[in-house]
Amino acid sequence: MNVKLGIPRGMLYFDYHILWQEFFNNLGVEVLISPKTNKDILDRGIKSCVDEACLPVKVFHGHVDYLKDKVDYIFIPKFISIYKREYCCPKHLGLPDMVKHSIKTLPQIIDTKINLRKSDKNVKRIVQDIGKNFEKRPTKIYAAFKDAYEKYNRYNSIITSGVIPLNVVGRYDDLSFIKNIKTKNYGRKILLLGHTYNIYDQYINMDVVSKLKKSKFDVITTEMIEEQTCRNFASDLSKRMFWTHGQIIIGAAFSLIEERSIYGIIYVSAFGCGLDSVLIDLIERKAKEKRIPFTLLTIDEQTGEAGINTRIEAFIDMLEWRNNNEDNISTYG
């Protein structure tokens, strides 16, 4: 009987699920991914997690709770740093320990520490530490990872190219909203900003992408911008951004604002996110400087869809009015 490993569909799942799933499959492990977030998942998370946690962390707890009785292992790596001289948000670092203390009767948790702050030379050791749970031969473990990493890189290349083959299933189950953003025309393109677990979880953001598509807007996300481009534009900050995900979000926004290749910006943020409070202020200032419309959608477990709909509709109405009647008039007054 195959060993079953669970991967919760939350937090950094949306960044690395291709890599993780391929790696474990290559080792002969049966992978079970929790279903898309729904009311049951959210309710499980709210019940098991501390009140002070942000919405994505509560949702993650719900996914773990769904998986706990269905698998032999659950994969919850402890992310400290994924890039030299940079860090992940503290909630990623503490996630495995939070889950262990919040949810009872868990199967074995694989919580390998991922820390590349000083060097990426630790990658082999990290891979071996994860793989040894299922395979004793180091060469086979690393070969399994190398193959998975190649597929992960190909997937990311597809995302940034804007040309999506019909057989690709990725971060967002319907990738048809991705358009080629290489042209710098000031067209009907909305930059949807935020952490991947807020942008690509259709339930917690009330499927904002579909709402924009229905209004005939193209949607651009941070992941469609090449990482080096993001880093180049983020370097314009007076002080170095030491949060990796913050640097990528800032850089993607700054690049498209400077190019004036977007119609407006919608930032989706979880209530109480300390990192977002910094990013939102920096991006809103840059947008105001270049007269690019900006709005914020704040989500938590109390957020109602009617309120989200109203804010999106008001933002779209303002964009249409500005384009049709008062071209190039600042939306900030």
Secondary structure as GFF3:
##gff-version 3
##sequence-region A 1 333
A	DSSP	beta_strand	4	7	.	.	.	ID=ss1
A	DSSP	alpha_helix	13	26	.	.	.	ID=ss2
A	DSSP	beta_strand	30	33	.	.	.	ID=ss3
A	DSSP	alpha_helix	39	48	.	.	.	ID=ss4
A	DSSP	alpha_helix	55	67	.	.	.	ID=ss5
A	DSSP	beta_strand	73	75	.	.	.	ID=ss6
A	DSSP	beta_strand	78	81	.	.	.	ID=ss7
A	DSSP	alpha_helix	90	102	.	.	.	ID=ss8
A	DSSP	beta_strand	108	110	.	.	.	ID=ss9
A	DSSP	beta_strand	113	115	.	.	.	ID=ss10
A	DSSP	three_ten_helix	120	122	.	.	.	ID=ss11
A	DSSP	alpha_helix	123	131	.	.	.	ID=ss12
A	DSSP	alpha_helix	138	161	.	.	.	ID=ss13
A	DSSP	three_ten_helix	175	177	.	.	.	ID=ss14
A	DSSP	beta_strand	189	193	.	.	.	ID=ss15
A	DSSP	alpha_helix	196	199	.	.	.	ID=ss16
A	DSSP	alpha_helix	208	214	.	.	.	ID=ss17
A	DSSP	beta_strand	218	221	.	.	.	ID=ss18
A	DSSP	three_ten_helix	222	224	.	.	.	ID=ss19
A	DSSP	alpha_helix	227	234	.	.	.	ID=ss20
A	DSSP	alpha_helix	244	259	.	.	.	ID=ss21
A	DSSP	beta_strand	264	270	.	.	.	ID=ss22
A	DSSP	alpha_helix	274	289	.	.	.	ID=ss23
A	DSSP	beta_strand	294	299	.	.	.	ID=ss24
A	DSSP	alpha_helix	305	324	.	.	.	ID=ss25
###
